[in-house]
Amino acid sequence: MADFTFNCPHCQQSLETTAEMAGQSIDCPACQNPIEIPFQSRISPVMTKPPISRNVPSSKLPKKMYVQKKTTFNPVLSAQPKRTGAPGLVFAVIVLTVICTGLVFYLIKFKNAGTGTGTLFAPTKQNATENTVEQKSSDLTVDGEVFIVTKGGESIKLGLVEVSLIPMEALTTHLQNRRTQITNELSRIRLETKEVEADVIRLHEKLMSDIRNFNKEKESKAANDKYTLLLDRQLLLMSGSLYFESLPSPLRSTKANSDGKFHLLVPASGNYAIAASASRQIMNKTEDYYWLLKIDPKAGAVQTIMLSNDNVASSKSIESLIQEK
């Protein structure tokens, strides 16, 4: 269809379009005011003096006697909605909110750190696993393994064994008290064991001379049972188990993994010992193991400690803090 021209009723900008656009509402490409494209019968002649519109700055109005160049009207461009500053404003508000939130959290954390009145998150327990303990540059690193070697030469890894770090200051007092009690009891039991052992031998000889004497048989059996109990008590006293009763509270603890390996951080200042206990079922018998070893801070920042038969309490190893004679 043929093109025709008309003027914007707001800014009098001369616009050109096709007749098929007549009657449609658009925004003026010059002043951005909404207008309706007139039909050809309602087109008014071009005005030489456009009236001043409050939507168009006076500096952009055509000067007197100036005939503006016709602007070809693009219906696709004109039909697009006007852009506003809303998306930019929303983005600015979001950024400002994030910055303010971060600043508030920083101030709270800084205040708590300065006054020692708590933190944003719940603190971990002191004896939690080693993974939750924050390492300091001065800490010693102890990597170890818990295992037992059988008489046949087979190495048995002991997993899930709790390994504790105990301050030597508290541990020394505990060991002294326990050692005195255990030494006195061992002396008494050993003396009693010798007496019972002599009775067992005497009653056995009499029983062999008169196997029909049922009274001697009962006496011999009772003596044997008592002798067995005394020997078991000696083994218990020498195993180290009584030292582990009421041990001082550990500074921190960890657990060996399924391969018996563990990792422990030790403060460089102060003296500490490693305490661990484990058990193993062999047929209808249970074997118990106890380790109490002092950590040498002069041995290096990274140390390896093996908990095995060689330094278990009952081995009388010089490494063990439990040495009963």
C-alpha positions as CSV (number, residue, x, y, z in Angstrom):
1,M,0.0,0.0,0.0
2,A,1.0,3.7,-0.5
3,D,3.1,5.5,2.1
4,F,1.7,8.7,3.7
5,T,3.0,11.3,6.2
6,F,1.6,12.7,9.4
7,N,2.8,14.8,12.3
8,C,3.2,13.7,15.9
9,P,0.5,15.6,17.9
10,H,3.0,16.1,20.8
11,C,6.3,17.2,19.1
12,Q,5.1,17.7,15.5
13,Q,7.8,15.4,14.3
14,S,7.0,14.5,10.6
15,L,6.6,10.7,10.4
16,E,6.1,8.5,7.4
17,T,4.4,5.1,7.4
18,T,2.2,2.9,5.3
19,A,-1.6,3.2,5.1
20,E,-2.0,-0.3,6.6
21,M,-0.7,1.0,9.9
22,A,-3.6,3.5,10.3
23,G,-5.4,3.2,13.6
24,Q,-2.6,1.5,15.5
25,S,-1.1,2.9,18.8
26,I,2.7,3.4,18.9
27,D,5.3,5.5,20.7
28,C,6.6,8.5,18.8
29,P,10.2,7.7,17.8
30,A,11.2,11.3,18.6
31,C,9.5,12.2,21.9
32,Q,8.5,8.7,23.0
33,N,4.9,9.8,23.7
34,P,2.1,7.4,22.8
35,I,0.2,8.3,19.6
36,E,-2.4,6.8,17.3
37,I,-1.6,6.6,13.6
38,P,-4.4,8.6,12.0
39,F,-6.3,7.6,8.8
40,Q,-5.5,9.6,5.7
41,S,-8.8,11.5,5.9
42,R,-7.7,12.9,9.4
43,I,-4.2,14.0,8.5
44,S,-3.5,17.6,9.2
45,P,-1.0,19.8,7.3
46,V,2.5,20.2,8.6
47,M,2.8,23.1,11.1
48,T,5.8,25.4,10.8
49,K,5.6,26.3,14.5
50,P,5.3,23.2,16.7
51,P,3.7,23.8,20.1
52,I,6.0,23.4,23.1
53,S,5.5,19.9,24.7
54,R,6.4,19.3,28.4
55,N,7.8,15.9,27.4
56,V,10.4,17.3,25.0
57,P,13.3,19.5,26.2
58,S,13.2,23.0,24.6
59,S,16.8,22.6,23.4
60,K,15.7,19.7,21.2
61,L,12.7,21.5,19.6
62,P,13.2,22.7,16.0
63,K,14.1,26.3,15.6
64,K,11.9,28.9,13.9
65,M,11.3,28.3,10.2
66,Y,13.3,25.1,10.4
67,V,11.8,22.3,8.4
68,Q,12.7,19.0,10.1
69,K,13.8,16.1,8.0
70,K,11.3,13.4,7.7
71,T,11.9,10.4,9.8
72,T,10.9,7.0,8.3
73,F,8.7,5.3,10.8
74,N,9.7,1.7,11.7
75,P,6.6,-0.1,12.9
76,V,8.7,-2.9,14.4
77,L,10.9,-0.6,16.5
78,S,8.0,1.6,17.5
79,A,6.0,-1.4,18.7
80,Q,8.7,-2.4,21.2
81,P,8.0,-1.3,24.8
82,K,10.0,1.5,26.2
83,R,13.1,0.6,28.2
84,T,13.1,1.7,31.8
85,G,15.8,1.7,34.5
86,A,14.0,-1.0,36.6
87,P,16.4,-3.9,35.9
88,G,19.4,-1.8,36.8
89,L,17.8,-0.6,39.9
90,V,16.9,-4.2,41.0
91,F,20.5,-5.3,40.4
92,A,21.9,-2.4,42.4
93,V,19.5,-3.2,45.3
94,I,20.6,-6.9,45.3
95,V,24.3,-6.0,45.3
96,L,23.8,-3.5,48.1
97,T,21.9,-6.1,50.2
98,V,24.7,-8.7,49.8
99,I,27.4,-6.2,50.8
100,C,25.4,-5.0,53.9
101,T,24.7,-8.7,55.0
102,G,28.4,-9.6,54.7
103,L,29.4,-6.5,56.6
104,V,27.0,-7.3,59.4
105,F,28.3,-10.9,59.7
106,Y,31.9,-9.7,59.7
107,L,31.2,-7.2,62.5
108,I,29.5,-9.9,64.6
109,K,32.3,-12.3,64.1
110,F,34.9,-9.6,64.9
111,K,33.1,-8.6,68.0
112,N,32.8,-12.2,69.2
113,A,36.5,-12.9,68.5
114,G,37.5,-9.7,70.5
115,T,35.3,-10.3,73.5
116,G,35.4,-14.1,73.6
117,T,31.6,-14.2,74.1
118,G,30.8,-17.0,71.6
119,T,30.9,-17.6,67.8
120,L,28.5,-17.8,65.0
121,F,28.8,-21.6,65.0
122,A,28.7,-24.1,67.9
123,P,32.3,-25.0,69.0
124,T,33.5,-28.5,68.6
125,K,34.2,-30.6,71.7
126,Q,37.8,-30.7,72.9
127,N,38.0,-34.4,72.6
128,A,36.5,-34.6,69.2
129,T,38.1,-36.6,66.4
130,E,41.3,-35.2,65.0
131,N,39.6,-34.0,61.8
132,T,37.8,-31.3,63.8
133,V,41.0,-30.0,65.5
134,E,42.5,-26.9,63.8
135,Q,46.2,-27.4,63.3
136,K,48.7,-24.8,64.3
137,S,52.0,-24.2,62.7
138,S,53.8,-25.2,65.9
139,D,51.9,-28.5,66.4
140,L,53.6,-31.8,66.2
141,T,52.1,-34.4,63.8
142,V,51.9,-38.0,64.9
143,D,51.0,-40.6,62.4
144,G,50.6,-44.1,63.8
145,E,49.2,-47.6,63.4
146,V,47.7,-50.2,65.8
147,F,48.4,-53.8,65.0
148,I,49.3,-57.2,66.6
149,V,51.6,-59.8,65.2
150,T,50.6,-63.4,66.0
151,K,52.9,-66.2,67.0
152,G,52.6,-67.4,63.4
153,G,53.9,-64.1,62.1
154,E,50.5,-62.8,60.9
155,S,49.9,-59.0,61.3
156,I,46.4,-58.2,62.6
157,K,45.3,-54.6,62.1
158,L,43.2,-53.3,64.9
159,G,40.6,-50.7,63.6
160,L,38.4,-48.3,65.4
161,V,40.8,-48.1,68.4
162,E,40.4,-44.9,70.3
163,V,43.7,-43.1,70.7
164,S,43.9,-40.3,73.3
165,L,46.3,-37.5,74.0
166,I,46.8,-37.0,77.8
167,P,48.9,-34.3,79.5
168,M,51.9,-35.8,81.3
169,E,51.4,-33.5,84.3
170,A,48.1,-35.1,85.3
171,L,49.1,-38.6,84.0
172,T,52.3,-38.7,86.2
173,T,50.3,-38.3,89.4
174,H,47.8,-40.9,88.3
175,L,50.5,-43.4,87.4
176,Q,52.3,-43.0,90.8
177,N,49.1,-43.6,92.8
178,R,48.2,-46.6,90.7
179,R,51.7,-48.1,90.7
180,T,51.8,-48.0,94.5
181,Q,48.5,-49.8,94.8
182,I,49.3,-52.4,92.1
183,T,52.9,-53.1,93.5
184,N,51.5,-53.7,97.0
185,E,48.8,-56.0,95.7
186,L,51.2,-57.9,93.4
187,S,53.6,-58.6,96.4
188,R,50.7,-59.9,98.5
189,I,49.3,-62.1,95.7
190,R,52.7,-63.5,94.7
191,L,53.4,-64.6,98.3
192,E,49.9,-66.2,98.5
193,T,50.4,-67.9,95.2
194,K,53.6,-69.6,96.4
195,E,51.8,-70.9,99.5
196,V,48.8,-72.2,97.4
197,E,51.2,-73.7,94.9
198,A,52.9,-75.7,97.8
199,D,49.5,-76.9,98.9
200,V,48.6,-78.0,95.4
201,I,51.8,-80.1,95.2
202,R,51.3,-81.6,98.6
203,L,47.7,-82.5,98.1
204,H,48.5,-83.9,94.6
205,E,51.1,-86.2,96.1
206,K,48.8,-87.5,98.8
207,L,46.0,-88.0,96.2
208,M,48.4,-90.1,94.1
209,S,49.2,-92.3,97.1
210,D,45.5,-92.8,97.9
211,I,43.4,-92.3,94.9
212,R,40.3,-93.5,96.8
213,N,40.5,-90.6,99.3
214,F,37.7,-88.4,98.0
215,N,38.3,-85.8,100.7
216,K,41.8,-85.3,99.4
217,E,40.5,-85.1,95.8
218,K,38.1,-82.2,96.8
219,E,40.9,-80.4,98.7
220,S,43.2,-80.8,95.7
221,K,40.6,-79.4,93.3
222,A,39.9,-76.4,95.5
223,A,43.6,-75.7,95.8
224,N,44.0,-75.8,92.0
225,D,41.1,-73.5,91.5
226,K,42.5,-71.0,94.0
227,Y,45.9,-71.2,92.4
228,T,44.4,-70.5,88.9
229,L,42.5,-67.4,90.3
230,L,45.7,-66.0,91.8
231,L,47.6,-66.4,88.6
232,D,44.8,-64.7,86.6
233,R,44.9,-61.8,89.1
234,Q,48.6,-61.5,88.6
235,L,48.2,-61.3,84.9
236,L,45.5,-58.7,85.2
237,L,47.7,-56.5,87.5
238,M,50.6,-56.8,85.0
239,S,48.5,-56.2,81.9
240,G,48.0,-52.5,82.5
241,S,44.2,-52.5,82.6
242,L,44.1,-51.1,86.2
243,Y,46.1,-48.0,85.0
244,F,43.3,-47.3,82.5
245,E,40.7,-47.0,85.2
246,S,39.9,-43.3,85.9
247,L,42.5,-42.0,83.5
248,P,42.9,-38.2,83.4
249,S,40.7,-36.5,80.8
250,P,42.4,-36.4,77.4
251,L,43.3,-33.2,75.6
252,R,41.9,-34.7,72.4
253,S,41.1,-38.1,71.0
254,T,40.9,-39.8,67.6
255,K,40.1,-43.2,66.3
256,A,42.1,-45.5,64.1
257,N,40.6,-46.3,60.7
258,S,39.8,-49.8,59.4
259,D,43.5,-50.3,58.6
260,G,44.5,-49.4,62.2
261,K,46.0,-46.1,61.1
262,F,45.5,-42.8,63.0
263,H,46.6,-39.2,62.9
264,L,47.0,-37.0,65.9
265,L,48.1,-33.4,66.4
266,V,50.2,-32.7,69.5
267,P,50.9,-29.1,70.9
268,A,54.5,-28.3,70.7
269,S,54.5,-26.8,74.2
270,G,54.1,-29.3,77.1
271,N,54.6,-33.0,77.5
272,Y,52.0,-35.6,76.4
273,A,51.4,-39.3,76.2
274,I,49.4,-41.5,74.0
275,A,46.9,-43.9,75.6
276,A,45.1,-46.7,73.7
277,S,43.4,-50.0,74.5
278,A,42.1,-52.8,72.3
279,S,40.8,-56.4,72.6
280,R,40.7,-59.3,70.2
281,Q,38.6,-62.5,70.4
282,I,40.5,-65.7,69.7
283,M,38.1,-68.7,69.8
284,N,36.6,-68.6,73.3
285,K,39.4,-66.4,74.7
286,T,39.7,-62.6,74.7
287,E,43.1,-60.9,74.5
288,D,43.4,-57.3,75.9
289,Y,46.1,-54.8,74.9
290,Y,47.0,-51.6,76.6
291,W,49.4,-48.9,75.4
292,L,50.7,-45.9,77.3
293,L,53.6,-44.2,75.5
294,K,55.2,-40.8,76.1
295,I,55.7,-38.5,73.1
296,D,59.2,-37.1,72.7
297,P,58.8,-33.4,71.5
298,K,62.5,-33.5,70.4
299,A,62.0,-36.4,68.0
300,G,60.8,-34.1,65.3
301,A,57.8,-32.2,64.1
302,V,56.5,-35.3,62.2
303,Q,56.7,-38.6,64.1
304,T,55.5,-42.1,63.5
305,I,54.4,-44.3,66.5
306,M,53.5,-47.9,66.1
307,L,51.3,-49.5,68.8
308,S,52.1,-53.2,68.6
309,N,53.3,-56.2,70.7
310,D,56.7,-54.6,71.1
311,N,55.4,-51.7,73.3
312,V,52.2,-53.1,74.8
313,A,52.1,-52.7,78.6
314,S,52.6,-56.4,79.3
315,S,55.7,-56.5,77.1
316,K,57.8,-54.6,79.8
317,S,59.1,-52.4,77.0
318,I,61.2,-49.4,78.0
319,E,58.9,-47.3,75.8
320,S,55.8,-48.1,77.9
321,L,55.0,-46.0,80.9
322,I,53.5,-49.1,82.5
323,Q,56.3,-51.5,83.6
324,E,55.3,-53.9,86.3
325,K,58.0,-56.4,87.5
